[in-house]
Amino acid sequence: MPNDSIFNIKVTGSIFSCQSVKITCLGLQHKTDPCSLPKYAVFQPEEAQDAEAGTNFYANEKNQVPVTPSLVNLAQHESINFCAALVR
C-alpha cells in the first residue's frame, strides 16, 4: 500500500451486531444539481443510493464493517498546473 493510505471505516448501529469485516469500495451518492447534471460525492449519504455488492453500503446492509482503502490526498497533482492555466 502507498505510504499516504488511510482506511475509511463505517460502523452503523451497534458494533456488537457486526458479523464480519469486509474490504469494500466507496458507494457513490447520486445527486442532481440545478442544471440537472449528475453529481457524485465520496462521502456517506444518509440513504445509500449505490448499495451494490462490493460497496460500503452493501456491507453495512449485511451487518459487516466496511473497510475501504483510500488515499489521504485525493488531489490530482499532475493536473494542477494544467487547470490553473485554464482559469488565468
N, C-alpha and C positions, 0 to 999 in steps of 0.2 A: 504494500500500500504506500502511496505517496506520503511524505512527512507531514503535509498540511491536511491530512484526512481527519474527519470527525465522524461521529455516529449520530444520526437522528433517531432517537428512541421515543416512541409514544405509547404510554400505558394509559388505557382508558378503563374506567371503573376501578375495581379493586385489584391490586397486584396479586392477591390470593386467588382470583378467578382465572388468571392467565395459565394456560395449559402448556405453552412452549414458547420458544423464541424462534422467529423466522426472519431470515435476511430478505429484504424487500427493496423495491424501487419506490420512489415517492409517487403517490397518486396525484393527479392534477385537479385543480378546481377550475371548472369551466364557467366563465362569466362572459357577459356581453357588455361592451361599452356603449355610450350614447350613439356612436356611429355604426352600431351593430357589428363591430368587428370582434371576433372571439379573442378572449384573453386567457392566458394560462398562468397560474401562480404556483410557486413552490412553497406553500405553507398549508397549514391544516385548516380546511374549511370546517364549519360546524356540521355540515351534512356532506358526506362523501358522495361525489358525483362520478368518481373514477375508481370503483371498487372491484376492478378486475383482478383475477388471480395473479399473485406476484406483487401487488401493491400493498402499501402500509395499511390502507383502509380495509382491504380484504382480510389481511392478517388480524386486524382488530375485530372484525366481524366473527372470526373463528376463534376468539379468545386467545390469540397469540400476541406476543410482544414483537412488533415490527422493529427491526434494526436496519437502518439504511445507511450504508457508507456514503459519505459526501465529502466535499472539499470545503475548507474554511473560506477560501476566497473564490467566489464564482465568476469574478471578472475575467473577461477575455482580454488579457493584457496585450496580446498581439494585435488586437483591433483598436486599441485606444487611440493611437496616433491617426489612423485612418478616419475614425469617427470624428475626432477633434478637427481634422481638416475640412470635413463636411459642414461643420457649423460655423466656420470662420467666414 
